[in-house]
């Protein structure tokens, strides 16, 4: 046996030797073939390893291994990052006593205002309740749409002729009315905030 050479009977991992030792099967090339039990003579193995079919199969297997390793590496990194998300940070200092924040004293005017309010029977009213106003406006618009029979879609398709152009024009007119209602609602809503 020469230096640096492999022993003659050692075969690559993807080569399967027959029981009689005269034939071999390339597991890489058989994976991509329809007929998976293709055996070749052991003496033909060096030519098979140089063939286009084997080179293509070997490249595909290496690419699959590369993708598999990349996915495993990505999953390991993700697992490590998830473990490192909840790091307990050391407490730098522990306050020995609660810190008292100074309370700002009220000015004479402010104190007088609160004294006057506390003794009065008046109810503080901040103004218009915009939520109630907008709810009332929505209810009004819904009722107007019901009155105009816009919500009822059962009359949109004619039983006699579904391609009736007059019906289409009526539908477009109803869409215009609905759009106008929605625009009015938006204008009323935006005016309420002014």
N, C-alpha and C positions, 0 to 999 in steps of 0.2 A: 504494500500500500504506500503511495507517495505522500509527501508532506502536504498538508492543507487540503487534500482531497477528501471527499466524503466516502465512506465505505460504499461499495458497489450495491449492496442490498438495501440501503436506506432510501426510502421513497418519501416524497413530500406528503404532508398531512392529508391533502385532498385526493390522493391516489389510493385506491383500494386494490389489493392483490387478491387474485383468485386462490382457491384452495389448492390447486395444483401448482401454483407459482409461475405459470406460463403466460397468464393474461393479466391485464390491469384495467381498471375502470377509473376515469377521471370524474370525480364527484362534482366538480365545478361545472364542467361542460354538460354533464347529464342533467343538471338542474334546469338548464334552459332548453332541453330537447324534449320532443314529444315521446320518443322511445327512450326511456331512462336506463335501461339495462344494456348499454352498448359497451362491449368489452373490446379491447385491442390487444395485440400481442405485446408482451413486455419489451421486446426489442424495438417496437415502433414508438415507444414512449418519448424518446428525445425529439422525434419529428413532430409528435402531437403537441408537445410543450411549446414548439415554435409556430404552430398553426394559428391562423387568424381566429378560428373558433375559440381556441384556448386563450389567446391573448385578450379577446373581447370578454370572455367569461371571467377571466382573472381581473380585468379592469372593473367589471360590474361588481364583482365580489369585494374588491378593495374599496370601491365607492360606497357600497352598502355598509362595510365595516366603518368607514370614515363617518358616515352619517350617524350610525349607531353610537359611535364613540362621542360624537358632537352632542347628540341628544343626552347621553349619559352625563357628559360633562356639564351641560346646561342644567340638567336636573340637580346635579350635585351643587352647582353654584346657587341655584334657586333655594335648595334646602338649607345651605349654609347662610344665605342672606335672610331666610325666614327665621333661622335660629338666632341671628344677630340683630333682628329687629327690636327685640324686647330686652335691651341691655339695661341692667340695673346700674344707674349712675350713683357714685358715692355722694353722700351728703357732705357738702363742704363745711357747713357750720350749723350748729343747732342753737337757736335762740334760747337763752335761759329764761327770759320772762317776756310776756307779750309786750309789744311796743305800743305805747299810747300815742295816738295821733292827735295833734292839737285840734280842738273844735273851734271853728271860727265863730266868733260872737256876732249876733245879729246887730244890724245898725238900728238906730232909734226908729227910723221910718219903717223898716221891715217888721220890727217888734210891734209897732203901733198898728200896722196893717193886720197882723195875725190876731192881735187883741180885738180889733174891731170885727174881724170875721168870726172869731170864736163866740162872741157875744150876740151875734146877729141871728135872725131866723131865716135869712135869705139862703136860697139854694144856689150853689155855684153852677152856672150853665156855660160850658165852653163854646157853645154855638150850635150850628146845624150838625146833626148826626148824618154824615155822608153815607154811611152804610145803609141806614134805614131809608134814606132818600133814594139811593140807587136801587134798593130792593123794591121800593114802591114803583119806581120808573120801570123796572123789568116786568113787574106784574101788570102794569098798565099796558106795556108793549105786547105782552103775551095775550092779554085780553083783546087787544086791538087786532092781533093776528088771528085769533080765534073768530072774532067777529067778521073778519074779511075772508074766512074760510081758507087761509093759507096753509095751515098745518094739515088739513085733510087731503091726502094724496090719492084717495080712491077715485076721484073724478078726473084724474090727469090722463088716463088712457081710455080712449073711446072704444066701446065694445064693437061698434060697427066697423070703423076704419082706424087702425092704430097709426096710420100715416097721415092723419088729418092735419092739415097745415094750420087751421084755425085753432086747434087744440095746442099746437106748438106755440103759436103767438100768445095765447092765453097764459101758458106756462111761463113764457118769457116776461110777460107783463107782471105776473105774480112774483117772479124773481126780482124785478125792478122795484116792486112795492116793498118786498122784504129787505132789499138792500137799502132803500130809503129809510125804513124803520130802524135798521141797524145803525145807519149813519146818524139819524136823529138821536138815538140812544147814546151814541158815543159823544155827540155834541152836548147833550144834556149832562152827561157824566163829567165831561171835561170842564163845563161851565160851573158845575157844583164845587169844584176844587179851587176855583179862582177867588 
